[in-house]
Amino acid sequence: MLPLKIPYTELWDEKNECMIFVKAVTLHLEHSLISISKWESHYHVPFLETQMTPEQTRYYVQCMTLNKDVDPNVYLAINDSHMEKVLAYINDSMTATTIKEAADNKKQNRFITSELIYYYMIQFGIPWEFEKWHFNRLITLIRVCSEESKPQKKRSKSQIEKEYEEINRRNKAKFHTRG
């Protein structure tokens, strides 16, 4: 979770030609599958495939907010410094796990949406409470499940023979026999 402190701010509303007074507040933000689902429901485009406008990014911060009953004007008080913190948080992997990319990814042209992520969660039996995890960590877990569920590559006859020769050599040394 990212706490984002928004100080007391006075803003000029050009549309209504009046001052807006925004009380100081600490927003508690969570980059999760739930947040992405809310954003996609509003914009009807895949979150991961979209180069967001400033307006879309500001709305995503609203989707990430865990606080209840937040004054909508608070989001107008978010400045570039706040956005840098938010984007750094979104881009943080939140894990030490790394996965090598396959060279022949057959599903490269597929759009990834929140529904597809929910499908993967169901497919791999990932508990529903994980939808609240940091999104990058959830994606890493899904990728680990995918890698671990792949069938083992078949070994050649010569590889199997080499493995048995090594096992026999170790057993001979261990039990002091000649074979």
Phi, psi and omega in degrees: 000142179249115172278129182237111183274119177253117182283168173306132184221142172248124182236147176265124178268102182293326182297312182261359180050059177207166178275144175245130180252118182253120178291152176295139181205152171251114177277140175251112188251144177224118176275098186222174177298325178299314180299316180296320179299317178299315181296314180296326177296327181280314187264342178060035174224154179293124181303312186289344183256004189252131170274103190286144172282166176303321179296317179294322179294317178298320178293324178296322176301320177297319178294330181283343187290127178268339179299150176263151173052052178273134176299124181302335179292341178303322183290338175286338181274358179287123183256183182299322179297316177298315182297323177300317179296317180296313181293323176297319178296316180298320184276351179291133182289333180061023180204160175265354183287136173233146181231131178289139179280135176285139182290329185248059179290109186284342184254031184298324185274006182275134176282134178263119178240171180299325180296323178293321177295318176298321177301314179299320178299317178294314182303319184262004178067032180282127183301148184299329182296345179287348176295346179268352177297160169304133188303317182296325178291319177298316179298319178297318177300316179298319179293322177297315178301319180296314180295317183289337181271354178291143178294148178294146178289143178289140179265149178284163180299321180293324177295317179297317179299319178297319179296316179295321177299319179294318178298315179297318180299316179295319180294320178300316181291320183292316184261004178053053179238172179256357176134000000 
